[in-house]
């Protein structure tokens, strides 16, 4: 996944994320925490692409019935 989205540091980011999930009150920045102190994720990640869009007319004078 890291190569697909061109983020070679994704494993380190994920490890730091997991560290903060296990230690929510730790005041240190991610750059201050050695990667060796972080948990390692050994599973797989699935990505399902989707999109949604919302359109509205804030000044719709015609109302619900249309013109």
Predicted model as a PDB file, atoms N, CA, C, CB and O in Angstrom, pLDDT in the B-factor column:
MODEL        1                                                                  
ATOM      1  N   UNK A   1       0.832  -1.194   0.000  1.00 81.00           N  
ATOM      2  CA  UNK A   1       0.000   0.000   0.000  1.00 81.00           C  
ATOM      3  C   UNK A   1       0.870   1.248   0.000  1.00 81.00           C  
ATOM      4  CB  UNK A   1      -0.943   0.003   1.210  1.00 81.00           C  
ATOM      5  O   UNK A   1       0.553   2.222  -0.683  1.00 81.00           O  
ATOM      6  N   UNK A   2       1.959   1.232   0.754  1.00 83.00           N  
ATOM      7  CA  UNK A   2       2.837   2.406   0.835  1.00 83.00           C  
ATOM      8  C   UNK A   2       3.370   2.780  -0.539  1.00 83.00           C  
ATOM      9  CB  UNK A   2       4.006   2.144   1.796  1.00 83.00           C  
ATOM     10  O   UNK A   2       3.436   3.964  -0.868  1.00 83.00           O  
ATOM     11  N   UNK A   3       3.748   1.803  -1.342  1.00 82.00           N  
ATOM     12  CA  UNK A   3       4.252   2.087  -2.685  1.00 82.00           C  
ATOM     13  C   UNK A   3       3.131   2.567  -3.594  1.00 82.00           C  
ATOM     14  CB  UNK A   3       4.918   0.844  -3.283  1.00 82.00           C  
ATOM     15  O   UNK A   3       3.343   3.450  -4.426  1.00 82.00           O  
ATOM     16  N   UNK A   4       1.943   1.997  -3.443  1.00 84.00           N  
ATOM     17  CA  UNK A   4       0.807   2.361  -4.293  1.00 84.00           C  
ATOM     18  C   UNK A   4       0.406   3.818  -4.111  1.00 84.00           C  
ATOM     19  CB  UNK A   4      -0.382   1.460  -3.994  1.00 84.00           C  
ATOM     20  O   UNK A   4       0.075   4.492  -5.087  1.00 84.00           O  
ATOM     21  N   UNK A   5       0.430   4.312  -2.883  1.00 84.00           N  
ATOM     22  CA  UNK A   5       0.044   5.706  -2.629  1.00 84.00           C  
ATOM     23  C   UNK A   5       1.251   6.628  -2.496  1.00 84.00           C  
ATOM     24  CB  UNK A   5      -0.800   5.790  -1.370  1.00 84.00           C  
ATOM     25  O   UNK A   5       1.115   7.796  -2.130  1.00 84.00           O  
ATOM     26  N   UNK A   6       2.430   6.091  -2.796  1.00 91.00           N  
ATOM     27  CA  UNK A   6       3.681   6.860  -2.784  1.00 91.00           C  
ATOM     28  C   UNK A   6       3.947   7.510  -1.427  1.00 91.00           C  
ATOM     29  CB  UNK A   6       3.645   7.932  -3.866  1.00 91.00           C  
ATOM     30  O   UNK A   6       4.258   8.698  -1.339  1.00 91.00           O  
ATOM     31  N   UNK A   7       3.817   6.702  -0.371  1.00 90.00           N  
ATOM     32  CA  UNK A   7       4.126   7.140   0.999  1.00 90.00           C  
ATOM     33  C   UNK A   7       5.041   6.108   1.644  1.00 90.00           C  
ATOM     34  CB  UNK A   7       2.817   7.331   1.848  1.00 90.00           C  
ATOM     35  O   UNK A   7       4.570   5.240   2.378  1.00 90.00           O  
ATOM     36  N   UNK A   8       6.343   6.189   1.381  1.00 91.00           N  
ATOM     37  CA  UNK A   8       7.255   5.177   1.931  1.00 91.00           C  
ATOM     38  C   UNK A   8       7.305   5.163   3.453  1.00 91.00           C  
ATOM     39  CB  UNK A   8       8.638   5.402   1.399  1.00 91.00           C  
ATOM     40  O   UNK A   8       7.725   4.166   4.041  1.00 91.00           O  
ATOM     41  N   UNK A   9       6.886   6.247   4.105  1.00 90.00           N  
ATOM     42  CA  UNK A   9       6.914   6.287   5.568  1.00 90.00           C  
ATOM     43  C   UNK A   9       5.593   5.804   6.192  1.00 90.00           C  
ATOM     44  CB  UNK A   9       7.217   7.706   6.040  1.00 90.00           C  
ATOM     45  O   UNK A   9       5.389   5.965   7.395  1.00 90.00           O  
ATOM     46  N   UNK A  10       4.706   5.220   5.394  1.00 90.00           N  
ATOM     47  CA  UNK A  10       3.428   4.742   5.924  1.00 90.00           C  
ATOM     48  C   UNK A  10       3.589   3.732   7.059  1.00 90.00           C  
ATOM     49  CB  UNK A  10       2.620   4.121   4.814  1.00 90.00           C  
ATOM     50  O   UNK A  10       2.866   3.848   8.049  1.00 90.00           O  
ATOM     51  N   UNK A  11       4.485   2.753   6.982  1.00 90.00           N  
ATOM     52  CA  UNK A  11       4.640   1.829   8.118  1.00 90.00           C  
ATOM     53  C   UNK A  11       5.016   2.542   9.425  1.00 90.00           C  
ATOM     54  CB  UNK A  11       5.701   0.788   7.790  1.00 90.00           C  
ATOM     55  O   UNK A  11       4.511   2.186  10.489  1.00 90.00           O  
ATOM     56  N   UNK A  12       5.889   3.533   9.347  1.00 91.00           N  
ATOM     57  CA  UNK A  12       6.261   4.281  10.561  1.00 91.00           C  
ATOM     58  C   UNK A  12       5.084   5.103  11.073  1.00 91.00           C  
ATOM     59  CB  UNK A  12       7.466   5.204  10.282  1.00 91.00           C  
ATOM     60  O   UNK A  12       4.863   5.181  12.282  1.00 91.00           O  
ATOM     61  N   UNK A  13       4.330   5.713  10.171  1.00 91.00           N  
ATOM     62  CA  UNK A  13       3.146   6.484  10.583  1.00 91.00           C  
ATOM     63  C   UNK A  13       2.118   5.584  11.256  1.00 91.00           C  
ATOM     64  CB  UNK A  13       2.510   7.190   9.371  1.00 91.00           C  
ATOM     65  O   UNK A  13       1.517   5.960  12.262  1.00 91.00           O  
ATOM     66  N   UNK A  14       1.923   4.405  10.700  1.00 92.00           N  
ATOM     67  CA  UNK A  14       0.983   3.456  11.291  1.00 92.00           C  
ATOM     68  C   UNK A  14       1.460   2.998  12.670  1.00 92.00           C  
ATOM     69  CB  UNK A  14       0.796   2.246  10.367  1.00 92.00           C  
ATOM     70  O   UNK A  14       0.658   2.876  13.596  1.00 92.00           O  
ATOM     71  N   UNK A  15       2.749   2.748  12.805  1.00 93.00           N  
ATOM     72  CA  UNK A  15       3.297   2.341  14.108  1.00 93.00           C  
ATOM     73  C   UNK A  15       3.114   3.434  15.147  1.00 93.00           C  
ATOM     74  CB  UNK A  15       4.783   1.990  13.980  1.00 93.00           C  
ATOM     75  O   UNK A  15       2.751   3.146  16.287  1.00 93.00           O  
ATOM     76  N   UNK A  16       3.359   4.680  14.772  1.00 92.00           N  
ATOM     77  CA  UNK A  16       3.154   5.784  15.711  1.00 92.00           C  
ATOM     78  C   UNK A  16       1.675   5.957  16.048  1.00 92.00           C  
ATOM     79  CB  UNK A  16       3.716   7.085  15.132  1.00 92.00           C  
ATOM     80  O   UNK A  16       1.333   6.254  17.192  1.00 92.00           O  
ATOM     81  N   UNK A  17       0.804   5.777  15.072  1.00 92.00           N  
ATOM     82  CA  UNK A  17      -0.633   5.845  15.336  1.00 92.00           C  
ATOM     83  C   UNK A  17      -1.036   4.795  16.362  1.00 92.00           C  
ATOM     84  CB  UNK A  17      -1.433   5.655  14.037  1.00 92.00           C  
ATOM     85  O   UNK A  17      -1.768   5.090  17.307  1.00 92.00           O  
ATOM     86  N   UNK A  18      -0.558   3.572  16.172  1.00 92.00           N  
ATOM     87  CA  UNK A  18      -0.883   2.504  17.119  1.00 92.00           C  
ATOM     88  C   UNK A  18      -0.320   2.796  18.506  1.00 92.00           C  
ATOM     89  CB  UNK A  18      -0.349   1.166  16.613  1.00 92.00           C  
ATOM     90  O   UNK A  18      -0.948   2.475  19.515  1.00 92.00           O  
ATOM     91  N   UNK A  19       0.858   3.403  18.555  1.00 92.00           N  
ATOM     92  CA  UNK A  19       1.447   3.779  19.843  1.00 92.00           C  
ATOM     93  C   UNK A  19       0.519   4.754  20.584  1.00 92.00           C  
ATOM     94  CB  UNK A  19       2.851   4.418  19.636  1.00 92.00           C  
ATOM     95  O   UNK A  19       0.249   4.586  21.774  1.00 92.00           O  
ATOM     96  N   UNK A  20       0.036   5.773  19.862  1.00 92.00           N  
ATOM     97  CA  UNK A  20      -0.844   6.759  20.499  1.00 92.00           C  
ATOM     98  C   UNK A  20      -2.201   6.172  20.864  1.00 92.00           C  
ATOM     99  CB  UNK A  20      -1.038   7.954  19.581  1.00 92.00           C  
ATOM    100  O   UNK A  20      -2.840   6.651  21.801  1.00 92.00           O  
ATOM    101  N   UNK A  21      -2.657   5.147  20.149  1.00 91.00           N  
ATOM    102  CA  UNK A  21      -3.893   4.480  20.530  1.00 91.00           C  
ATOM    103  C   UNK A  21      -3.711   3.734  21.844  1.00 91.00           C  
ATOM    104  CB  UNK A  21      -4.349   3.519  19.428  1.00 91.00           C  
ATOM    105  O   UNK A  21      -4.638   3.661  22.649  1.00 91.00           O  
ATOM    106  N   UNK A  22      -2.531   3.182  22.065  1.00 91.00           N  
ATOM    107  CA  UNK A  22      -2.251   2.452  23.302  1.00 91.00           C  
ATOM    108  C   UNK A  22      -1.815   3.372  24.434  1.00 91.00           C  
ATOM    109  CB  UNK A  22      -1.182   1.411  23.057  1.00 91.00           C  
ATOM    110  O   UNK A  22      -1.926   3.001  25.602  1.00 91.00           O  
ATOM    111  N   UNK A  23      -1.321   4.566  24.109  1.00 91.00           N  
ATOM    112  CA  UNK A  23      -0.816   5.514  25.110  1.00 91.00           C  
ATOM    113  C   UNK A  23      -1.406   6.909  24.850  1.00 91.00           C  
ATOM    114  CB  UNK A  23       0.747   5.566  25.083  1.00 91.00           C  
ATOM    115  O   UNK A  23      -0.677   7.824  24.467  1.00 91.00           O  
ATOM    116  N   UNK A  24      -2.703   7.073  25.054  1.00 90.00           N  
ATOM    117  CA  UNK A  24      -3.342   8.342  24.685  1.00 90.00           C  
ATOM    118  C   UNK A  24      -2.879   9.554  25.495  1.00 90.00           C  
ATOM    119  CB  UNK A  24      -4.815   8.205  24.831  1.00 90.00           C  
ATOM    120  O   UNK A  24      -3.062  10.687  25.051  1.00 90.00           O  
ATOM    121  N   UNK A  25      -2.292   9.345  26.657  1.00 92.00           N  
ATOM    122  CA  UNK A  25      -1.881  10.473  27.493  1.00 92.00           C  
ATOM    123  C   UNK A  25      -0.401  10.814  27.359  1.00 92.00           C  
ATOM    124  CB  UNK A  25      -2.193  10.176  28.930  1.00 92.00           C  
ATOM    125  O   UNK A  25       0.105  11.647  28.111  1.00 92.00           O  
ATOM    126  N   UNK A  26       0.289  10.199  26.434  1.00 89.00           N  
ATOM    127  CA  UNK A  26       1.710  10.470  26.243  1.00 89.00           C  
ATOM    128  C   UNK A  26       1.880  11.866  25.627  1.00 89.00           C  
ATOM    129  CB  UNK A  26       2.367   9.378  25.340  1.00 89.00           C  
ATOM    130  O   UNK A  26       1.358  12.123  24.542  1.00 89.00           O  
ATOM    131  N   UNK A  27       2.597  12.761  26.296  1.00 92.00           N  
ATOM    132  CA  UNK A  27       2.732  14.131  25.798  1.00 92.00           C  
ATOM    133  C   UNK A  27       3.791  14.306  24.702  1.00 92.00           C  
ATOM    134  CB  UNK A  27       3.059  15.036  26.939  1.00 92.00           C  
ATOM    135  O   UNK A  27       3.912  15.397  24.144  1.00 92.00           O  
ATOM    136  N   UNK A  28       4.553  13.269  24.385  1.00 89.00           N  
ATOM    137  CA  UNK A  28       5.640  13.392  23.417  1.00 89.00           C  
ATOM    138  C   UNK A  28       5.128  13.467  21.981  1.00 89.00           C  
ATOM    139  CB  UNK A  28       6.595  12.222  23.559  1.00 89.00           C  
ATOM    140  O   UNK A  28       4.068  12.932  21.656  1.00 89.00           O  
ATOM    141  N   UNK A  29       5.896  14.137  21.133  1.00 87.00           N  
ATOM    142  CA  UNK A  29       5.595  14.175  19.708  1.00 87.00           C  
ATOM    143  C   UNK A  29       6.045  12.864  19.079  1.00 87.00           C  
ATOM    144  CB  UNK A  29       6.283  15.390  19.020  1.00 87.00           C  
ATOM    145  O   UNK A  29       6.902  12.166  19.620  1.00 87.00           O  
ATOM    146  N   UNK A  30       5.464  12.540  17.941  1.00 84.00           N  
ATOM    147  CA  UNK A  30       5.819  11.298  17.258  1.00 84.00           C  
ATOM    148  C   UNK A  30       7.303  11.261  16.909  1.00 84.00           C  
ATOM    149  CB  UNK A  30       4.980  11.130  15.994  1.00 84.00           C  
ATOM    150  O   UNK A  30       7.922  10.198  16.950  1.00 84.00           O  
ATOM    151  N   UNK A  31       7.873  12.406  16.568  1.00 84.00           N  
ATOM    152  CA  UNK A  31       9.290  12.447  16.204  1.00 84.00           C  
ATOM    153  C   UNK A  31      10.209  12.162  17.395  1.00 84.00           C  
ATOM    154  CB  UNK A  31       9.629  13.804  15.611  1.00 84.00           C  
ATOM    155  O   UNK A  31      11.382  11.836  17.210  1.00 84.00           O  
ATOM    156  N   UNK A  32       9.683  12.283  18.610  1.00 90.00           N  
ATOM    157  CA  UNK A  32      10.476  12.028  19.813  1.00 90.00           C  
ATOM    158  C   UNK A  32      10.405  10.575  20.267  1.00 90.00           C  
ATOM    159  CB  UNK A  32      10.014  12.928  20.932  1.00 90.00           C  
ATOM    160  O   UNK A  32      11.172  10.161  21.136  1.00 90.00           O  
ATOM    161  N   UNK A  33       9.502   9.807  19.697  1.00 90.00           N  
ATOM    162  CA  UNK A  33       9.312   8.422  20.125  1.00 90.00           C  
ATOM    163  C   UNK A  33      10.054   7.512  19.153  1.00 90.00           C  
ATOM    164  CB  UNK A  33       7.790   8.049  20.194  1.00 90.00           C  
ATOM    165  O   UNK A  33       9.752   7.511  17.959  1.00 90.00           O  
ATOM    166  N   UNK A  34      11.021   6.739  19.644  1.00 92.00           N  
ATOM    167  CA  UNK A  34      11.748   5.825  18.750  1.00 92.00           C  
ATOM    168  C   UNK A  34      10.805   4.780  18.156  1.00 92.00           C  
ATOM    169  CB  UNK A  34      12.898   5.127  19.509  1.00 92.00           C  
ATOM    170  O   UNK A  34       9.914   4.272  18.837  1.00 92.00           O  
ATOM    171  N   UNK A  35      11.010   4.474  16.897  1.00 91.00           N  
ATOM    172  CA  UNK A  35      10.152   3.498  16.220  1.00 91.00           C  
ATOM    173  C   UNK A  35      10.224   2.137  16.902  1.00 91.00           C  
ATOM    174  CB  UNK A  35      10.549   3.368  14.746  1.00 91.00           C  
ATOM    175  O   UNK A  35       9.290   1.342  16.804  1.00 91.00           O  
ATOM    176  N   UNK A  36      11.331   1.866  17.594  1.00 91.00           N  
ATOM    177  CA  UNK A  36      11.465   0.582  18.301  1.00 91.00           C  
ATOM    178  C   UNK A  36      10.532   0.488  19.501  1.00 91.00           C  
ATOM    179  CB  UNK A  36      12.904   0.381  18.760  1.00 91.00           C  
ATOM    180  O   UNK A  36      10.241  -0.611  19.971  1.00 91.00           O  
ATOM    181  N   UNK A  37      10.057   1.635  20.005  1.00 90.00           N  
ATOM    182  CA  UNK A  37       9.108   1.637  21.120  1.00 90.00           C  
ATOM    183  C   UNK A  37       7.666   1.510  20.650  1.00 90.00           C  
ATOM    184  CB  UNK A  37       9.266   2.903  21.936  1.00 90.00           C  
ATOM    185  O   UNK A  37       6.758   1.363  21.468  1.00 90.00           O  
ATOM    186  N   UNK A  38       7.451   1.566  19.358  1.00 92.00           N  
ATOM    187  CA  UNK A  38       6.103   1.517  18.797  1.00 92.00           C  
ATOM    188  C   UNK A  38       5.728   0.083  18.429  1.00 92.00           C  
ATOM    189  CB  UNK A  38       5.998   2.431  17.562  1.00 92.00           C  
ATOM    190  O   UNK A  38       6.592  -0.724  18.086  1.00 92.00           O  
ATOM    191  N   UNK A  39       4.422  -0.228  18.504  1.00 92.00           N  
ATOM    192  CA  UNK A  39       3.992  -1.570  18.076  1.00 92.00           C  
ATOM    193  C   UNK A  39       4.142  -1.720  16.560  1.00 92.00           C  
ATOM    194  CB  UNK A  39       2.520  -1.835  18.498  1.00 92.00           C  
ATOM    195  O   UNK A  39       4.059  -0.744  15.814  1.00 92.00           O  
ATOM    196  N   UNK A  40       4.358  -2.938  16.129  1.00 90.00           N  
ATOM    197  CA  UNK A  40       4.499  -3.232  14.706  1.00 90.00           C  
ATOM    198  C   UNK A  40       3.230  -3.895  14.199  1.00 90.00           C  
ATOM    199  CB  UNK A  40       5.729  -4.135  14.444  1.00 90.00           C  
ATOM    200  O   UNK A  40       2.728  -4.838  14.811  1.00 90.00           O  
ATOM    201  N   UNK A  41       2.718  -3.411  13.100  1.00 88.00           N  
ATOM    202  CA  UNK A  41       1.523  -3.973  12.484  1.00 88.00           C  
ATOM    203  C   UNK A  41       1.955  -5.030  11.470  1.00 88.00           C  
ATOM    204  CB  UNK A  41       0.657  -2.858  11.805  1.00 88.00           C  
ATOM    205  O   UNK A  41       2.739  -4.749  10.563  1.00 88.00           O  
ATOM    206  N   UNK A  42       1.441  -6.239  11.631  1.00 87.00           N  
ATOM    207  CA  UNK A  42       1.847  -7.340  10.759  1.00 87.00           C  
ATOM    208  C   UNK A  42       0.700  -7.853   9.903  1.00 87.00           C  
ATOM    209  CB  UNK A  42       2.409  -8.474  11.584  1.00 87.00           C  
ATOM    210  O   UNK A  42       0.839  -8.875   9.231  1.00 87.00           O  
ATOM    211  N   UNK A  43      -0.426  -7.162   9.920  1.00 87.00           N  
ATOM    212  CA  UNK A  43      -1.582  -7.618   9.164  1.00 87.00           C  
ATOM    213  C   UNK A  43      -1.621  -7.026   7.771  1.00 87.00           C  
ATOM    214  CB  UNK A  43      -2.847  -7.276   9.896  1.00 87.00           C  
ATOM    215  O   UNK A  43      -0.618  -6.527   7.261  1.00 87.00           O  
ATOM    216  N   UNK A  44      -2.776  -7.089   7.172  1.00 87.00           N  
ATOM    217  CA  UNK A  44      -2.962  -6.510   5.843  1.00 87.00           C  
ATOM    218  C   UNK A  44      -3.978  -5.373   5.940  1.00 87.00           C  
ATOM    219  CB  UNK A  44      -3.431  -7.593   4.816  1.00 87.00           C  
ATOM    220  O   UNK A  44      -4.787  -5.316   6.866  1.00 87.00           O  
ATOM    221  N   UNK A  45      -3.915  -4.490   4.981  1.00 86.00           N  
ATOM    222  CA  UNK A  45      -4.836  -3.350   4.918  1.00 86.00           C  
ATOM    223  C   UNK A  45      -5.563  -3.419   3.590  1.00 86.00           C  
ATOM    224  CB  UNK A  45      -4.081  -1.979   5.079  1.00 86.00           C  
ATOM    225  O   UNK A  45      -4.937  -3.523   2.535  1.00 86.00           O  
ATOM    226  N   UNK A  46      -6.872  -3.363   3.642  1.00 87.00           N  
ATOM    227  CA  UNK A  46      -7.682  -3.343   2.426  1.00 87.00           C  
ATOM    228  C   UNK A  46      -8.220  -1.934   2.215  1.00 87.00           C  
ATOM    229  CB  UNK A  46      -8.847  -4.375   2.509  1.00 87.00           C  
ATOM    230  O   UNK A  46      -8.629  -1.263   3.163  1.00 87.00           O  
ATOM    231  N   UNK A  47      -8.212  -1.506   0.989  1.00 85.00           N  
ATOM    232  CA  UNK A  47      -8.704  -0.169   0.646  1.00 85.00           C  
ATOM    233  C   UNK A  47      -9.840  -0.323  -0.353  1.00 85.00           C  
ATOM    234  CB  UNK A  47      -7.561   0.733   0.061  1.00 85.00           C  
ATOM    235  O   UNK A  47      -9.700  -1.011  -1.364  1.00 85.00           O  
ATOM    236  N   UNK A  48     -10.960   0.319  -0.066  1.00 87.00           N  
ATOM    237  CA  UNK A  48     -12.107   0.311  -0.954  1.00 87.00           C  
ATOM    238  C   UNK A  48     -12.407   1.763  -1.322  1.00 87.00           C  
ATOM    239  CB  UNK A  48     -13.348  -0.387  -0.288  1.00 87.00           C  
ATOM    240  O   UNK A  48     -12.849   2.546  -0.481  1.00 87.00           O  
ATOM    241  N   UNK A  49     -12.168   2.106  -2.557  1.00 87.00           N  
ATOM    242  CA  UNK A  49     -12.378   3.480  -3.004  1.00 87.00           C  
ATOM    243  C   UNK A  49     -13.871   3.769  -3.156  1.00 87.00           C  
ATOM    244  CB  UNK A  49     -11.643   3.733  -4.336  1.00 87.00           C  
ATOM    245  O   UNK A  49     -14.636   2.935  -3.641  1.00 87.00           O  
ATOM    246  N   UNK A  50     -14.259   4.949  -2.737  1.00 90.00           N  
ATOM    247  CA  UNK A  50     -15.634   5.397  -2.915  1.00 90.00           C  
ATOM    248  C   UNK A  50     -15.642   6.919  -2.906  1.00 90.00           C  
ATOM    249  CB  UNK A  50     -16.570   4.821  -1.803  1.00 90.00           C  
ATOM    250  O   UNK A  50     -14.685   7.566  -2.481  1.00 90.00           O  
ATOM    251  N   UNK A  51     -16.722   7.457  -3.374  1.00 89.00           N  
ATOM    252  CA  UNK A  51     -16.867   8.914  -3.394  1.00 89.00           C  
ATOM    253  C   UNK A  51     -18.331   9.261  -3.209  1.00 89.00           C  
ATOM    254  CB  UNK A  51     -16.318   9.522  -4.719  1.00 89.00           C  
ATOM    255  O   UNK A  51     -19.218   8.477  -3.546  1.00 89.00           O  
ATOM    256  N   UNK A  52     -18.566  10.424  -2.679  1.00 89.00           N  
ATOM    257  CA  UNK A  52     -19.936  10.917  -2.570  1.00 89.00           C  
ATOM    258  C   UNK A  52     -19.917  12.426  -2.764  1.00 89.00           C  
ATOM    259  CB  UNK A  52     -20.574  10.535  -1.193  1.00 89.00           C  
ATOM    260  O   UNK A  52     -18.912  13.090  -2.511  1.00 89.00           O  
ATOM    261  N   UNK A  53     -21.030  12.942  -3.212  1.00 87.00           N  
ATOM    262  CA  UNK A  53     -21.140  14.384  -3.441  1.00 87.00           C  
ATOM    263  C   UNK A  53     -22.513  14.846  -2.993  1.00 87.00           C  
ATOM    264  CB  UNK A  53     -20.899  14.742  -4.938  1.00 87.00           C  
ATOM    265  O   UNK A  53     -23.510  14.143  -3.160  1.00 87.00           O  
ATOM    266  N   UNK A  54     -22.547  16.027  -2.428  1.00 81.00           N  
ATOM    267  CA  UNK A  54     -23.801  16.631  -1.996  1.00 81.00           C  
ATOM    268  C   UNK A  54     -23.942  17.966  -2.712  1.00 81.00           C  
ATOM    269  CB  UNK A  54     -23.850  16.811  -0.437  1.00 81.00           C  
ATOM    270  O   UNK A  54     -23.018  18.780  -2.719  1.00 81.00           O  
ATOM    271  N   UNK A  55     -25.086  18.180  -3.303  1.00 76.00           N  
ATOM    272  CA  UNK A  55     -25.357  19.431  -3.986  1.00 76.00           C  
ATOM    273  C   UNK A  55     -26.615  20.047  -3.388  1.00 76.00           C  
ATOM    274  CB  UNK A  55     -25.511  19.214  -5.518  1.00 76.00           C  
ATOM    275  O   UNK A  55     -27.600  19.357  -3.126  1.00 76.00           O  
ATOM    276  N   UNK A  56     -26.562  21.333  -3.181  1.00 71.00           N  
ATOM    277  CA  UNK A  56     -27.751  22.028  -2.707  1.00 71.00           C  
ATOM    278  C   UNK A  56     -27.710  23.451  -3.231  1.00 71.00           C  
ATOM    279  CB  UNK A  56     -27.844  22.004  -1.151  1.00 71.00           C  
ATOM    280  O   UNK A  56     -26.651  23.990  -3.554  1.00 71.00           O  
ATOM    281  N   UNK A  57     -28.866  24.030  -3.305  1.00 66.00           N  
ATOM    282  CA  UNK A  57     -28.974  25.416  -3.755  1.00 66.00           C  
ATOM    283  C   UNK A  57     -29.458  26.242  -2.565  1.00 66.00           C  
ATOM    284  CB  UNK A  57     -29.952  25.554  -4.993  1.00 66.00           C  
ATOM    285  O   UNK A  57     -30.640  26.187  -2.223  1.00 66.00           O  
ATOM    286  N   UNK A  58     -28.583  26.994  -1.939  1.00 68.00           N  
ATOM    287  CA  UNK A  58     -28.978  27.737  -0.740  1.00 68.00           C  
ATOM    288  C   UNK A  58     -30.006  28.831  -1.011  1.00 68.00           C  
ATOM    289  CB  UNK A  58     -27.764  28.348  -0.106  1.00 68.00           C  
ATOM    290  O   UNK A  58     -30.689  29.278  -0.090  1.00 68.00           O  
ATOM    291  N   UNK A  59     -30.123  29.263  -2.256  1.00 68.00           N  
ATOM    292  CA  UNK A  59     -31.110  30.310  -2.556  1.00 68.00           C  
ATOM    293  C   UNK A  59     -32.146  29.792  -3.550  1.00 68.00           C  
ATOM    294  CB  UNK A  59     -30.415  31.575  -3.119  1.00 68.00           C  
ATOM    295  O   UNK A  59     -32.534  30.508  -4.472  1.00 68.00           O  
ATOM    296  N   UNK A  60     -32.584  28.577  -3.369  1.00 62.00           N  
ATOM    297  CA  UNK A  60     -33.558  27.964  -4.276  1.00 62.00           C  
ATOM    298  C   UNK A  60     -34.923  28.615  -4.075  1.00 62.00           C  
ATOM    299  CB  UNK A  60     -33.645  26.427  -4.042  1.00 62.00           C  
ATOM    300  O   UNK A  60     -35.629  28.297  -3.117  1.00 62.00           O  
ATOM    301  N   UNK A  61     -35.296  29.520  -4.969  1.00 64.00           N  
ATOM    302  CA  UNK A  61     -36.546  30.257  -4.849  1.00 64.00           C  
ATOM    303  C   UNK A  61     -37.741  29.423  -5.284  1.00 64.00           C  
ATOM    304  CB  UNK A  61     -36.481  31.527  -5.667  1.00 64.00           C  
ATOM    305  O   UNK A  61     -38.872  29.761  -4.936  1.00 64.00           O  
ATOM    306  N   UNK A  62     -37.531  28.340  -6.036  1.00 63.00           N  
ATOM    307  CA  UNK A  62     -38.642  27.568  -6.557  1.00 63.00           C  
ATOM    308  C   UNK A  62     -39.224  26.610  -5.522  1.00 63.00           C  
ATOM    309  CB  UNK A  62     -38.201  26.800  -7.769  1.00 63.00           C  
ATOM    310  O   UNK A  62     -40.327  26.100  -5.717  1.00 63.00           O  
ATOM    311  N   UNK A  63     -38.527  26.362  -4.453  1.00 63.00           N  
ATOM    312  CA  UNK A  63     -39.032  25.484  -3.416  1.00 63.00           C  
ATOM    313  C   UNK A  63     -39.013  24.022  -3.822  1.00 63.00           C  
ATOM    314  CB  UNK A  63     -40.421  25.882  -3.049  1.00 63.00           C  
ATOM    315  O   UNK A  63     -38.357  23.659  -4.798  1.00 63.00           O  
ATOM    316  N   UNK A  64     -39.715  23.191  -3.094  1.00 65.00           N  
ATOM    317  CA  UNK A  64     -39.703  21.752  -3.349  1.00 65.00           C  
ATOM    318  C   UNK A  64     -40.435  21.364  -4.625  1.00 65.00           C  
ATOM    319  CB  UNK A  64     -40.312  21.027  -2.188  1.00 65.00           C  
ATOM    320  O   UNK A  64     -40.115  20.341  -5.231  1.00 65.00           O  
ATOM    321  N   UNK A  65     -41.406  22.158  -5.039  1.00 62.00           N  
ATOM    322  CA  UNK A  65     -42.211  21.808  -6.210  1.00 62.00           C  
ATOM    323  C   UNK A  65     -41.553  22.116  -7.527  1.00 62.00           C  
ATOM    324  CB  UNK A  65     -43.503  22.509  -6.152  1.00 62.00           C  
ATOM    325  O   UNK A  65     -42.050  21.686  -8.568  1.00 62.00           O  
ATOM    326  N   UNK A  66     -40.469  22.833  -7.526  1.00 59.00           N  
ATOM    327  CA  UNK A  66     -39.786  23.195  -8.767  1.00 59.00           C  
ATOM    328  C   UNK A  66     -40.433  24.408  -9.423  1.00 59.00           C  
ATOM    329  CB  UNK A  66     -39.786  22.015  -9.736  1.00 59.00           C  
ATOM    330  O   UNK A  66     -41.295  25.060  -8.834  1.00 59.00           O  
ATOM    331  N   UNK A  67     -40.018  24.695 -10.625  1.00 57.00           N  
ATOM    332  CA  UNK A  67     -40.550  25.862 -11.331  1.00 57.00           C  
ATOM    333  C   UNK A  67     -41.689  25.501 -12.222  1.00 57.00           C  
ATOM    334  CB  UNK A  67     -39.483  26.527 -12.138  1.00 57.00           C  
ATOM    335  O   UNK A  67     -42.251  26.369 -12.888  1.00 57.00           O  
TER     336      UNK A  67                                                      
ENDMDL                                                                          
END                                                                             
